Amino acid sequence: MKKITVYSTGLCPYCYQAKDLLQSKGYDFEEIDVMFTPGKRDEMITRSGRRTVPQIFVGDTHVGGFDDMYALEQAGKLDPLVQA
């Protein structure tokens, strides 16, 4: 299983939805709070090219935000991506 990384903040409802979806599927993930961890917002922007949270990575693949990940799940493509 590939490592899942979620860049988030504690104030973001989409971050909670992303984490809930991953937890409901039984996936472990690393959460990085960009609000309280120095330098991590810049790291997120460099990796993703985006400034908004959440930003989700499966391995080195940038999935995008919650809506992007949910679309992958609905299309049946999230599990194969994580398990590849």
N, C-alpha and C positions, 0 to 999 in steps of 0.2 A: 504494500500500500504506500502511495506517495505521501509525503509530508504536506499538510494543509496549513497555510498561514493566513490569518485574518487580521488585517490592520483595522482598528476600530477606535471608538471613543465610548465612554459611558453614557453619553447623552443622545446617542443615535439609535432611533427605533429600527432602522434597517440593519444595523449591526446585530441587534438582538434577534431579529428574524433570521439572519444568516447563521448565527450561532445555534439557534433553535433547530433549524433545518439540519445542520451538520450533526448535532447531538441526537436528533430523532433517527438519523441513519446509523448511529453508533460510531461515527467518525471522530477520532481524536484530532485536535487542531491546536496550533500555537496561536494565542491571541496576543497581539501587540497593541497596547493602548498608546496611540500617537499623541495624546494630550499630556500624558505624564511621563513618557519615556523620552529623554532628550535625544534628538537626532533622528528619531524613528519616523516623524512626519516627512522629513527630507528624504529618508531612505524609501518610504512608500512612494513619494512623488517620482523619484528617480526610477524605481522599478516599474511603476505602472503608467507613468505619464499623466496621472490624474491626481486631483487635490481632495476629492471627496472620499468619505468612508461609508461603508466598508470597502476595502480592496482585498480581494481574495486570490490566493495563489494555490495551485495544486502542483506540487513540485516546483518547477521553474515556469509553469504555464500560468499566465495571468488570466484568471477567469473573468474578472471585472467586479462589479458590485453585486448586491443581493439579487436585483432583477435579472442580471446575467446568469447568476448561478441557478436561480429558480427556473429560468428558461431551459438551461441544460438539464435540470432534473426532470422537467416536464417532457423533454424530448428523449429521455432515457439515456442521456449521454454523460451524466455526472458520475455514476457508478463506474463505467468503463474508464473514465479519465482518472479517477482516484485509484482504482485497482490495477491499472496498467503497470 
